[in-house]
Amino acid sequence: MKLDTTLLKSMKTVGLTEPDNVVRESIALFLFQKKLISIGKAAKLANMNLAQFMEFLESLKIPQAEYTQDDFLVDLATIKKLRRGRYKS
């Protein structure tokens, strides 16, 4: 990835010794948070394996997954169906 020289100088001034990695990580985070790419693709874009990227997200307090109310309701309905089936036996 080719970066503008002014951007490179600014990044080095603040102590970022590997600006390409910072840019890749930032883009990966942005796309992942906007739900434009999966966590696996974001990890690859950031030059990390999945476990490293998950730890990276955790260090930034960014959720790795979103569990919505709709997800909960689907799970609850499934549990109720399973219970009914088990109790009928």
N, C-alpha and C positions, 0 to 999 in steps of 0.2 A: 504494500500500500504506500503510495507516494504522498507525503504530506507537505504542505506549504512550509517554506523555510521560516517564516515569521512564527507560525504555529509551533514548529519544532523548537525554535529558540525559546519561546515562552514556556513551553512544557519543560524544557531542560532547566530553565531558570527556577522553576518551582520544585525541582527535584525529580521530575519524571524521566528516568533514564531510558525507558523503553516506550517511547511514545506510540509506536505502532501497536503494541499490545494494549495500551490504554484506549486507543481509538477503537480497536476491534472489540474490546470488552464493553465499551460504552455503547457501541452500535448494537451489539448482541443484547445487552440489557434493555435498551430502548425497544428493539423489535420484539423481544420476549414479553416485556411488560404491556405492550400494545396488542399482544396476542397475534402477532403477524407471523411468528415462527415458533416452533416447538422448543421445549427445553433442550432436547437433543441437538437440534440445529443451532440453537444459541450457543451451546457448549462448544460445538465444532467451530463456529464463527469466532468465538473467543479464544480459540486454540487451547481448550481445556477438555479433559474427559468429563463425563457426566457427573461423577462424584465431586470433582474439583469445582465445577460450575455450581452445583447444589450448595457446596460449602461457601462459595463466593456469594451466592444469593443470601444465604443465611447470615453471613458477615455484614451484609447491607440491610438486613431485616426486610428482605423482599420475599414474599411468599412464593414457594415453588409451585404451588397449585392453588386453584380457586375452587372451593366447595360451596356451591350456591344453595339457596333455599330449595330450588327446583331439584338439585341433586339429592338433598336430604329427603324430600318428599318421595322421590323415586325409590330411594333406599328403604324408607319406612314402609312403603307399599310392598316392596319385595319381602321384607322381614315379616310383615303381617301374612302374606301369602304362604311363606314357608312355615310359619307357626300353625296356620290353619291345617296345612297338609300334615304336619307332624302330630297334631292333636287328634286328627281323625283316625289315625292308625290304631 
